[in-house]
Amino acid sequence: EAGVAQSPRYKIIEKRQSVAFWCNPISGHATLYWYQQILGQGPKLLIQFQNNGVVDDSQLPKDRFSAERLKGVDSTLKIQPAKLEDSAVYLCASSPRGGRGTDTQYFGPGTRLTVL
Amino acid sequence: GENVEQHPSTLSVQEGDSAVIKCTYSDSASNYFPWYKQELGKGPQLIIDIRSNVGEKKDQRIAVTLNKTAKHFSLHITETQPEDSAVYFCAATSNFGNEKLTFGTGTRLTIIP
C-alpha cells in the first residue's frame, strides 16, 4: 500500500512570495490533516478535512494560509504572502475513518519550507 | 485545550541499555495516547499507542505505561539498538470535541554504540 505522498520535498522562497504544497493521502482514507512542524517542536495541526469538508481550521492563519481538498482526495496548502516565521516542515497525514482523533494517522515525508 | 509536556528533550544511552521518555497531559478527557518516531528527513511514524482503559501495553522491546490519575504516560525501550536513534513524540487526544492530536515537543534519543 502506497503511503502519503507530498511534494515538493524542499522549497526556498523569499518573504512575501507565495508557495503551494501538495498532498496525496493513502487511497480510501477519509480524513486528511496538515501540520506545521517548526524546528525543535512537535507537529501542530493547521487544518483537518473529513472527505472534502473542513472539520477544524482553528489554528490556520487564515489571512495568509489557505487549503483545499478537491473531490475528497488530494489536497493543497497555500501560503500567500510568506513570512520568515513560516519556515518549517509542513506535514500531511491521513487516517482511514471519519475524523476520529483516535484513528492512527499516517504521515507523509513533509515539505521543508525555508523563507529568506 | 490540551497541553502535552515531554521530558527529556535529549537522551543518550549506551547500546543495550533501556531508555525512558515521559509525558504529562492536562486534559482529563484525553483517552488516546500514541507515540511517534521521526527519523531524519521523514514524517512521524506510529510505534505504539495506548488507550485509557489499559495501564500498560507492550510490543517486543517497546512498552508504554499510562497513569490516568496522575495524567502521565511513558515510553520504555529496552535493549536499545543503533536504529532506535531518532526523535520520539508523545501525543494525546480526546474522544470528545474535534479529537485533535496534541503533540509533545519531542525527545532526541541517541544510542551510543
HADDOCK unambig.tbl for C-alpha pairs under 7 A between the chains (distance, minus, plus):
assign (segid A and resid 40 and name CA) (segid B and resid 105 and name CA) 6.98 0.50 0.50
assign (segid A and resid 41 and name CA) (segid B and resid 105 and name CA) 4.67 0.50 0.50
assign (segid A and resid 41 and name CA) (segid B and resid 106 and name CA) 6.50 0.50 0.50
assign (segid A and resid 42 and name CA) (segid B and resid 89 and name CA) 6.88 0.50 0.50
assign (segid A and resid 42 and name CA) (segid B and resid 103 and name CA) 5.40 0.50 0.50
assign (segid A and resid 42 and name CA) (segid B and resid 104 and name CA) 5.62 0.50 0.50
assign (segid A and resid 42 and name CA) (segid B and resid 105 and name CA) 4.60 0.50 0.50
assign (segid A and resid 42 and name CA) (segid B and resid 106 and name CA) 6.01 0.50 0.50
assign (segid A and resid 43 and name CA) (segid B and resid 103 and name CA) 6.27 0.50 0.50
assign (segid A and resid 91 and name CA) (segid B and resid 43 and name CA) 7.00 0.50 0.50
assign (segid A and resid 100 and name CA) (segid B and resid 99 and name CA) 6.03 0.50 0.50
assign (segid A and resid 101 and name CA) (segid B and resid 93 and name CA) 6.19 0.50 0.50
assign (segid A and resid 101 and name CA) (segid B and resid 94 and name CA) 6.99 0.50 0.50
assign (segid A and resid 101 and name CA) (segid B and resid 95 and name CA) 6.88 0.50 0.50
assign (segid A and resid 101 and name CA) (segid B and resid 99 and name CA) 4.37 0.50 0.50
assign (segid A and resid 101 and name CA) (segid B and resid 100 and name CA) 5.50 0.50 0.50
assign (segid A and resid 101 and name CA) (segid B and resid 101 and name CA) 6.23 0.50 0.50
assign (segid A and resid 102 and name CA) (segid B and resid 32 and name CA) 5.96 0.50 0.50
assign (segid A and resid 102 and name CA) (segid B and resid 93 and name CA) 6.88 0.50 0.50
assign (segid A and resid 106 and name CA) (segid B and resid 45 and name CA) 6.88 0.50 0.50
assign (segid A and resid 107 and name CA) (segid B and resid 43 and name CA) 5.38 0.50 0.50
assign (segid A and resid 107 and name CA) (segid B and resid 44 and name CA) 5.97 0.50 0.50
assign (segid A and resid 107 and name CA) (segid B and resid 45 and name CA) 6.73 0.50 0.50
assign (segid A and resid 108 and name CA) (segid B and resid 43 and name CA) 5.36 0.50 0.50
assign (segid A and resid 109 and name CA) (segid B and resid 41 and name CA) 6.79 0.50 0.50
assign (segid A and resid 109 and name CA) (segid B and resid 42 and name CA) 4.51 0.50 0.50
assign (segid A and resid 109 and name CA) (segid B and resid 43 and name CA) 4.30 0.50 0.50
assign (segid A and resid 110 and name CA) (segid B and resid 42 and name CA) 6.94 0.50 0.50
assign (segid A and resid 110 and name CA) (segid B and resid 43 and name CA) 6.06 0.50 0.50
